[in-house]
């Protein structure tokens, strides 16, 4: 197949404008629907890839998935809306981890927080003695540092004598105590103090403000105390993402958030919404490609009452589909999609609840494939640095431009399983019921007893569209 016959590449701002080597034009979409009409097409599956990829990867995925749909008797349409998030993350992580100040900071946080949270007991201590520099270096040399340091381990092993297991009534007391303890660790280290005085930092100062520049060692220590306090608070509330990943998240939130990729994630989400914007008073390439396609799809559905339209999204593709459902309702509330499929969805639970759970009349059936948490936490996004999956990073640092931690993400089992502390709102509970009380959810890895259409074996976030069991399940579901 030629790309113009099934690929819709959204350009800058979700428009038809060029953004790479392949450009979709309005006449390409016109031709697609002319062919649909001539061939009396009655089964259309629309695919949205994830948000990590660039144009080349997105196009390759489109061709791969198109073949699967064709083999299953479906006519494919694939949206390519490249973001290159992973490239941005990888580049900026390299810049961050190469700095001596970052490495010094991580070590001092590990040293103090292992004591404050009680992980010193895991090392056979339990007396409040800090980990030695050699012990920390050894752990940091592993692809997954401090792998055993989890809330579950604390629950089974007990806590050290100095451990904090609840917040004081006056949280400032703990902050002041942490600040004093970090002063004793940092100020005697002359190289540490020198690095602070020579390094320009991007600092989150609260109230959604950031500043960049050289700060004093005293100011730096105050920020380190805040980082440690937030890690402790997350552990106590059981909203942490593991010991080492939570430290990394809070460091990035406080000191490097503008440099990691949250702005790319935010822009990608905006693009996933903008592509469906109204084209009234717009013309030519300034029109929104998604909206142009959608209006023609709805018109085609009115002319061919028996047409079935399916929506399939991987990762951030689920966000694009939620926004598509919203746009569809604004054009024609009577238009009904046949089946919706999400793979490892990166959309927020509140968005899914609003556009899917509360709008069951807009589709006939829903199916979702994602990983059990035991596999999610082993899907190391960046070994040695961020040792959780992409969805954990989205939840921990990328959502809301880093202002929110542990955002509820649909593809994370921990956020949808209905267990404390993720059962505290109506939207969480209703989402849980929607997914778990029907044959709607398949958690990887499924066993041999899983019925057809509910088998999946991917153990990586990016692997679902390459996993034979998942692909076969999706095609079976679409043809049921």
HELIX and SHEET records of a PDB file:
HELIX    1   1 UNK A    3  UNK A    5  5                                   3    
HELIX    2   2 UNK A   12  UNK A   14  5                                   3    
HELIX    3   3 UNK A   26  UNK A   39  1                                  14    
HELIX    4   4 UNK A   55  UNK A   71  1                                  17    
HELIX    5   5 UNK A   85  UNK A   97  1                                  13    
HELIX    6   6 UNK A  100  UNK A  117  1                                  18    
HELIX    7   7 UNK A  119  UNK A  123  5                                   5    
HELIX    8   8 UNK A  133  UNK A  140  1                                   8    
HELIX    9   9 UNK A  151  UNK A  157  1                                   7    
HELIX   10  10 UNK A  171  UNK A  186  1                                  16    
HELIX   11  11 UNK A  190  UNK A  198  1                                   9    
HELIX   12  12 UNK A  217  UNK A  236  1                                  20    
HELIX   13  13 UNK A  243  UNK A  251  1                                   9    
HELIX   14  14 UNK A  252  UNK A  256  3                                   5    
HELIX   15  15 UNK A  257  UNK A  260  1                                   4    
HELIX   16  16 UNK A  262  UNK A  274  1                                  13    
HELIX   17  17 UNK A  284  UNK A  286  5                                   3    
HELIX   18  18 UNK A  289  UNK A  303  1                                  15    
HELIX   19  19 UNK A  317  UNK A  331  1                                  15    
HELIX   20  20 UNK A  349  UNK A  352  1                                   4    
HELIX   21  21 UNK A  353  UNK A  357  3                                   5    
HELIX   22  22 UNK A  360  UNK A  362  5                                   3    
HELIX   23  23 UNK A  373  UNK A  376  1                                   4    
HELIX   24  24 UNK A  390  UNK A  393  1                                   4    
HELIX   25  25 UNK A  394  UNK A  398  3                                   5    
HELIX   26  26 UNK A  399  UNK A  402  5                                   4    
HELIX   27  27 UNK A  413  UNK A  416  1                                   4    
HELIX   28  28 UNK A  426  UNK A  436  1                                  11    
HELIX   29  29 UNK A  461  UNK A  466  5                                   6    
HELIX   30  30 UNK A  468  UNK A  479  1                                  12    
SHEET    1   A 7 UNK A   7  UNK A   9  0                                        
SHEET    2   A 7 UNK A  75  UNK A  80  1                                        
SHEET    3   A 7 UNK A  43  UNK A  48  1                                        
SHEET    4   A 7 UNK A 308  UNK A 314  1                                        
SHEET    5   A 7 UNK A 337  UNK A 343  1                                        
SHEET    6   A 7 UNK A 363  UNK A 371  1                                        
SHEET    7   A 7 UNK A 441  UNK A 444  1                                        
SHEET    1   B 2 UNK A 201  UNK A 206  0                                        
SHEET    2   B 2 UNK A 209  UNK A 213 -1                                        
END                                                                             
